[in-house]
């Protein structure tokens, strides 16, 4: 996994629902929207009550990428 995607997934994990989709996009500007769409297509993130969370599949992808380092 590319370092920027790995870092963005880590952001979602560490925020633990403390960030909104808008926070994510803004904090990863200028590619925040593209990252978000990619993660959604992969099924790695979701929103609940306006907050962002990692999915089980996203956590598995993150863990696999960290193991491969």
C-alpha positions in Angstrom: 0.0 0.0 0.0 1.2 3.5 -0.8 2.5 5.4 2.2 -0.1 8.2 1.8 -3.0 5.7 1.8 -1.5 4.0 4.8 -1.2 7.3 6.6 -4.7 8.2 5.7 -6.1 4.9 7.0 -4.1 5.4 10.2 -5.7 8.8 10.6 -9.2 7.2 10.5 -8.1 4.5 13.0 -6.6 7.1 15.4 -9.5 9.5 15.1 -11.8 6.6 16.3 -14.9 8.5 15.2 -13.6 11.9 16.3 -13.3 13.1 12.7 -15.9 13.8 10.1 -15.7 13.1 6.4 -15.2 16.8 5.9 -12.3 16.8 8.4 -10.7 13.8 6.5 -11.0 15.5 3.1 -9.7 18.8 4.4 -6.8 17.3 6.4 -5.7 15.3 3.3 -6.0 18.2 0.8 -5.5 18.3 -2.1 -6.2 14.6 -2.6 -8.6 14.1 0.3 -11.7 13.6 -1.8 -9.9 11.0 -4.0 -8.6 9.1 -1.0 -12.1 9.1 0.6 -13.7 7.8 -2.6 -11.0 5.1 -3.0 -11.4 3.9 0.6 -15.2 3.8 0.2 -14.9 1.8 -3.0 -12.6 -0.7 -1.3 -15.0 -0.9 1.7 -12.3 0.3 4.1 -14.2 3.2 5.7 -17.7 4.2 6.6 -19.6 7.0 8.3 -21.9 6.8 11.3 -23.7 9.9 12.6 -21.4 12.0 10.4 -18.2 10.5 11.9 -15.6 8.3 10.0 -14.7 4.8 11.1 -12.5 2.1 9.7 -14.2 -1.2 8.7 -13.0 -4.6 9.6 -11.8 -5.0 6.0 -10.0 -1.6 6.2 -8.3 -2.7 9.4 -7.2 -5.9 7.8 -5.8 -4.0 4.8 -4.0 -1.6 7.2 -2.5 -4.5 9.3 -1.4 -6.4 6.2 0.3 -3.3 4.8 2.1 -2.7 8.1 3.2 -6.3 8.2 4.6 -6.1 4.7 6.8 -3.1 5.6 
